[in-house]
Amino acid sequence: MVNAAESLKIKTVISPECGHAYTVIRWEEPNLMGRSFDFKVKHIVEVLDELRAEGLLKTEGFEEQRLTFHDPCQLVRRGGVVQQPRNLMNMISKDFIEMPDAGMMNWCCGGGAAAIEEA
């Protein structure tokens, strides 16, 4: 992906998933390759929030049920993407509430280590 992005002179690579690929291409791969890239790496949540801030992301209506957001540990703790998902949630929810220990101190779901169990 790095070679393709650089040969195409891509300015930004957008990672659309929970955080593992984002973590790899944003930090681990440059460290393994021993060099920085000629492009930026952003998570899709960062891009969507930039579009929101520019007035380019439009939504219609609101979800009436109470909503919350579980901060993915790779995205939030390592990536620092904390406020952006909340900005987006507030675009669609009139009843967005924070989880206990939200943001940087939120509990990891364990999904990245395949530690999730069914109740």
NORVEN-V939342 format. One line per field, one symbol per residue. psi: psi as a letter, one per 30 degrees, with the letter a starting at -180 (. if undefined). A space follows every 10 residues. Layout:
psi=???
This chain:
psi=eeeeeeffhk ekkkkgaffe eeeefeeeee eefglllgll kkleeeeeee eeefgfjklk lkkflkllkj jkeeedeefg ieeeeeeeef ffkfhkkklk hlbfgkkkff efghgkkk.
